């Protein structure tokens, strides 16, 4: 399965994800009280897919990271971000995460958003263009 890094608000997801075979680190365990940028960089260093319900802030970080890579100012790729449009319980989101990861869709350097109302994943398709 996957190496995952869970944002601070996903404490109750640790065991359900581990039970399905994922290797999980909770943000709180690696740096409590740190910024989203610190957690994004840490997940990247560890090559872990970041799971969060904080879609807006991590979308900004994903886009900034991708832009810096495009302009040659950053060499490390991030392992990806999975988020959702609503706060969900593990029973509602863990199966969607597992099913998505089994599809083989590319996750690295991408951000995917789960829409529970339509039961579908959509990619944040924003891509910077090099000068």
Backbone as CSV, one residue per row, in Angstrom:
resi,resn,N_x,N_y,N_z,CA_x,CA_y,CA_z,C_x,C_y,C_z
1,UNK,0.847,-1.185,0.000,0.000,0.000,0.000,0.890,1.246,0.000
2,UNK,0.408,2.352,0.562,1.113,3.624,0.413,1.714,4.117,1.726
3,UNK,2.714,4.994,1.587,3.270,5.716,2.721,2.514,7.033,2.822
4,UNK,1.857,7.248,3.954,0.977,8.400,4.117,1.437,9.297,5.259
5,UNK,1.167,10.581,5.106,1.437,11.589,6.121,0.102,12.284,6.370
6,UNK,-0.431,12.148,7.565,-1.761,12.678,7.870,-1.667,14.019,8.572
7,UNK,-2.408,14.983,8.076,-2.468,16.302,8.694,-3.021,16.168,10.110
8,UNK,-2.826,17.205,10.899,-3.149,17.159,12.328,-4.613,16.846,12.640
9,UNK,-5.520,17.159,11.744,-6.945,16.939,12.016,-7.418,15.525,11.664
10,UNK,-6.502,14.639,11.319,-6.885,13.292,10.884,-6.472,12.192,11.868
11,UNK,-6.374,12.512,13.131,-5.964,11.551,14.157,-6.789,10.271,14.095
12,UNK,-8.086,10.391,13.931,-8.978,9.229,13.936,-8.875,8.383,12.658
13,UNK,-8.026,8.795,11.711,-7.803,8.021,10.487,-6.590,7.084,10.591
14,UNK,-5.756,7.281,11.600,-4.511,6.518,11.688,-4.766,5.019,11.686
15,UNK,-5.552,4.538,12.633,-5.742,3.093,12.744,-6.493,2.487,11.555
16,UNK,-7.590,3.103,11.085,-8.251,2.522,9.906,-7.333,2.416,8.693
17,UNK,-6.448,3.382,8.495,-5.519,3.325,7.369,-4.445,2.267,7.593
18,UNK,-3.943,2.174,8.824,-2.963,1.127,9.129,-3.585,-0.257,8.979
19,UNK,-4.847,-0.374,9.375,-5.540,-1.661,9.267,-5.671,-2.130,7.820
20,UNK,-5.637,-1.195,6.874,-5.736,-1.578,5.457,-4.366,-1.657,4.788
21,UNK,-3.290,-1.601,5.585,-1.950,-1.859,5.066,-1.072,-0.664,4.780
22,UNK,-1.534,0.535,5.066,-0.725,1.727,4.816,0.259,1.973,5.955
23,UNK,1.379,2.582,5.622,2.323,3.074,6.615,1.940,4.523,6.870
24,UNK,1.643,4.840,8.124,1.062,6.145,8.439,1.898,6.878,9.481
25,UNK,2.138,8.163,9.211,2.719,9.070,10.194,1.736,10.218,10.364
26,UNK,1.465,10.560,11.596,0.587,11.684,11.907,1.437,12.937,12.101
27,UNK,1.016,14.039,11.515,1.762,15.294,11.599,2.125,15.625,13.043
28,UNK,1.225,15.387,13.939,1.445,15.660,15.356,2.669,14.911,15.904
29,UNK,2.924,13.724,15.366,4.050,12.911,15.834,5.392,13.465,15.352
30,UNK,5.403,14.105,14.207,6.671,14.567,13.656,6.965,16.035,13.946
31,UNK,5.981,16.784,14.362,6.237,18.193,14.659,4.983,18.915,15.088
32,UNK,4.528,18.695,16.329,3.291,19.337,16.771,3.412,20.866,16.754
33,UNK,2.339,21.503,16.339,2.307,22.962,16.332,3.080,23.596,15.189
34,UNK,3.505,22.815,14.218,4.245,23.344,13.069,3.279,23.867,12.013
35,UNK,3.814,24.623,11.078,2.991,25.205,10.023,2.657,24.160,8.957
36,UNK,1.655,24.466,8.147,1.306,23.600,7.020,2.493,23.463,6.067
37,UNK,3.218,24.544,5.846,4.380,24.498,4.950,5.428,23.528,5.486
38,UNK,5.644,23.532,6.790,6.610,22.605,7.390,6.155,21.164,7.173
39,UNK,4.874,20.896,7.399,4.351,19.536,7.205,4.421,19.123,5.734
40,UNK,4.140,20.039,4.827,4.225,19.731,3.396,5.656,19.352,3.022
41,UNK,6.616,20.136,3.495,8.023,19.854,3.207,8.463,18.539,3.850
42,UNK,8.021,18.261,5.058,8.380,17.022,5.746,7.811,15.812,5.018
43,UNK,6.553,15.894,4.605,5.950,14.797,3.835,6.730,14.582,2.545
44,UNK,7.154,15.669,1.920,7.930,15.569,0.687,9.276,14.897,0.933
45,UNK,9.978,15.309,1.972,11.282,14.717,2.291,11.153,13.221,2.523
46,UNK,10.054,12.820,3.150,9.837,11.409,3.466,9.138,10.658,2.331
47,UNK,8.828,11.366,1.247,8.109,10.805,0.101,6.820,10.107,0.535
48,UNK,6.030,10.834,1.316,4.740,10.357,1.796,3.629,11.196,1.181
49,UNK,2.559,10.551,0.788,1.375,11.247,0.285,0.714,11.932,1.467
50,UNK,0.430,13.213,1.326,-0.169,13.983,2.411,-1.691,13.929,2.307
51,UNK,-2.339,13.553,3.395,-3.803,13.546,3.479,-4.237,14.680,4.394
52,UNK,-5.222,15.443,3.958,-5.673,16.596,4.729,-7.107,16.959,4.371
53,UNK,-7.772,17.655,5.289,-9.050,18.279,4.967,-8.861,19.779,4.740
54,UNK,-7.637,20.258,4.865,-7.312,21.666,4.700,-6.987,21.926,3.224
55,UNK,-8.001,21.809,2.403,-7.833,21.886,0.947,-7.223,23.206,0.487
56,UNK,-7.721,24.301,0.994,-7.288,25.618,0.510,-5.800,25.864,0.756
57,UNK,-5.315,25.645,1.973,-3.915,25.928,2.273,-2.971,24.990,1.534
58,UNK,-3.340,23.717,1.454,-2.455,22.777,0.765,-2.522,22.930,-0.752
59,UNK,-3.623,23.429,-1.271,-3.669,23.740,-2.702,-2.654,24.835,-3.012
60,UNK,-2.606,25.856,-2.173,-1.633,26.934,-2.343,-0.205,26.373,-2.299
61,UNK,0.090,25.528,-1.293,1.433,24.964,-1.155,1.790,24.058,-2.337
62,UNK,0.837,23.252,-2.772,1.058,22.384,-3.936,1.387,23.219,-5.173
63,UNK,0.635,24.261,-5.408,0.860,25.100,-6.589,2.190,25.846,-6.501
64,UNK,2.521,26.328,-5.308,3.793,27.022,-5.141,4.955,26.043,-5.366
65,UNK,4.868,24.863,-4.762,5.921,23.851,-4.903,6.112,23.477,-6.378
66,UNK,5.011,23.230,-7.064,5.061,22.841,-8.468,5.655,23.961,-9.319
67,UNK,5.315,25.202,-9.006,5.878,26.342,-9.738,7.381,26.437,-9.527
68,UNK,7.820,26.303,-8.289,9.256,26.380,-8.004,10.018,25.273,-8.731
69,UNK,9.418,24.107,-8.829,10.056,23.005,-9.581,10.113,23.343,-11.069
70,UNK,9.041,23.885,-11.599,8.989,24.239,-13.014,10.066,25.258,-13.359
71,UNK,10.297,26.220,-12.472,11.285,27.268,-12.718,12.697,26.854,-12.320
72,UNK,12.875,25.592,-11.930,14.199,25.079,-11.603,14.750,25.544,-10.275
73,UNK,13.890,26.037,-9.403,14.348,26.543,-8.107,14.234,25.507,-6.995
74,UNK,13.627,24.391,-7.305,13.442,23.326,-6.330,13.567,22.008,-7.080
75,UNK,14.333,21.093,-6.535,14.547,19.846,-7.269,13.691,18.691,-6.756
76,UNK,13.325,18.710,-5.486,12.583,17.580,-4.918,11.123,17.603,-5.330
77,UNK,10.621,16.435,-5.715,9.199,16.285,-6.059,8.430,15.945,-4.788
78,UNK,7.177,16.375,-4.712,6.365,15.940,-3.570,5.567,14.706,-3.974
79,UNK,5.212,13.904,-2.989,4.590,12.604,-3.255,3.107,12.704,-3.573
80,UNK,2.525,13.882,-3.407,1.119,14.078,-3.729,0.297,14.487,-2.521
81,UNK,-0.889,15.013,-2.819,-1.825,15.451,-1.788,-3.194,14.870,-2.119
82,UNK,-3.835,14.282,-1.112,-5.217,13.831,-1.232,-6.030,14.612,-0.213
83,UNK,-7.137,15.183,-0.663,-7.989,15.965,0.216,-9.444,15.694,-0.153
84,UNK,-10.353,16.309,0.584,-11.786,16.138,0.316,-12.486,17.476,0.470
85,UNK,-13.657,17.578,-0.131,-14.411,18.833,-0.070,-15.182,18.983,1.231
86,UNK,-15.163,17.956,2.080,-15.879,18.005,3.354,-15.120,17.200,4.393
87,UNK,-15.337,17.517,5.661,-14.779,16.711,6.750,-15.553,15.405,6.770
88,UNK,-14.850,14.297,6.678,-15.496,12.995,6.598,-15.020,12.082,7.721
89,UNK,-15.809,11.071,7.994,-15.413,10.027,8.936,-14.575,9.003,8.176
90,UNK,-13.719,8.266,8.890,-12.908,7.251,8.216,-13.730,6.260,7.396
91,UNK,-14.889,5.868,7.900,-15.706,4.895,7.162,-16.172,5.433,5.808
92,UNK,-16.203,6.756,5.656,-16.640,7.369,4.402,-15.479,7.676,3.458
93,UNK,-14.262,7.868,4.012,-13.157,8.299,3.155,-12.086,7.232,2.935
94,UNK,-11.827,6.384,3.921,-10.776,5.369,3.773,-11.040,4.448,2.578
95,UNK,-12.260,3.943,2.381,-12.485,3.111,1.184,-12.219,3.867,-0.122
96,UNK,-12.577,5.144,-0.166,-12.330,5.944,-1.374,-10.833,6.116,-1.603
97,UNK,-10.081,6.329,-0.534,-8.622,6.459,-0.640,-8.024,5.155,-1.160
98,UNK,-8.418,4.051,-0.548,-7.892,2.746,-0.956,-8.212,2.437,-2.417
99,UNK,-9.460,2.670,-2.804,-9.864,2.412,-4.193,-9.080,3.289,-5.166
100,UNK,-8.904,4.555,-4.803,-8.165,5.476,-5.666,-6.713,5.023,-5.837
101,UNK,-6.060,4.677,-4.745,-4.658,4.280,-4.822,-4.472,2.999,-5.634
102,UNK,-5.482,2.153,-5.673,-5.411,0.918,-6.459,-5.555,1.174,-7.960
103,UNK,-6.075,2.334,-8.354,-6.294,2.616,-9.775,-5.002,2.837,-10.544
104,UNK,-3.948,3.205,-9.828,-2.688,3.493,-10.507,-2.601,4.904,-11.063
105,UNK,-3.602,5.731,-10.760,-3.537,7.138,-11.186,-2.271,7.767,-10.602
106,UNK,-1.608,8.642,-11.345,-0.412,9.293,-10.796,-0.778,10.198,-9.618
107,UNK,0.009,10.106,-8.566,-0.229,10.917,-7.372,0.919,11.906,-7.181
108,UNK,2.143,11.479,-7.492,3.306,12.332,-7.286,3.146,13.652,-8.034
109,UNK,3.455,14.755,-7.328,3.386,16.106,-7.882,1.966,16.530,-8.257
110,UNK,0.979,15.851,-7.710,-0.414,16.166,-8.038,-1.236,16.321,-6.756
111,UNK,-2.377,16.957,-6.914,-3.335,17.091,-5.831,-4.678,16.568,-6.325
112,UNK,-5.228,15.627,-5.564,-6.512,15.022,-5.908,-7.525,15.353,-4.820
113,UNK,-8.741,15.674,-5.245,-9.809,16.085,-4.327,-10.968,15.116,-4.449
114,UNK,-11.415,14.583,-3.306,-12.548,13.662,-3.245,-13.826,14.479,-3.076
115,UNK,-14.784,14.239,-3.955,-16.102,14.874,-3.896,-17.099,13.810,-3.445
116,UNK,-17.424,13.787,-2.148,-18.305,12.726,-1.640,-19.709,12.761,-2.234
117,UNK,-20.218,13.934,-2.584,-21.578,14.034,-3.130,-21.721,13.273,-4.447
118,UNK,-20.637,13.233,-5.226,-20.674,12.528,-6.517,-19.801,11.278,-6.518
119,UNK,-19.157,11.013,-5.380,-18.271,9.848,-5.213,-17.215,9.782,-6.314
120,UNK,-16.502,10.918,-6.507,-15.457,10.927,-7.525,-14.262,11.760,-7.078
121,UNK,-13.105,11.382,-7.593,-11.866,12.118,-7.398,-11.660,13.022,-8.602
122,UNK,-11.239,14.255,-8.334,-10.890,15.183,-9.412,-9.518,15.761,-9.124
123,UNK,-8.730,15.857,-10.161,-7.395,16.423,-9.998,-7.447,17.943,-10.068
124,UNK,-6.659,18.586,-9.216,-6.430,20.021,-9.347,-5.482,20.149,-10.532
125,UNK,-6.018,20.437,-11.708,-5.255,20.355,-12.952,-4.382,21.559,-13.246
126,UNK,-4.288,22.467,-12.304,-3.434,23.631,-12.509,-2.000,23.173,-12.728
127,UNK,-1.378,23.713,-13.756,0.011,23.391,-14.057,0.719,24.690,-14.495
128,UNK,1.813,25.022,-13.855,2.560,26.224,-14.295,3.300,25.942,-15.587
129,UNK,3.551,26.976,-16.327,4.301,26.833,-17.565,5.660,27.480,-17.381
130,UNK,6.683,26.821,-17.837,8.032,27.376,-17.738,8.155,28.574,-18.681
131,UNK,8.974,29.545,-18.299,9.152,30.724,-19.174,9.844,30.377,-20.477
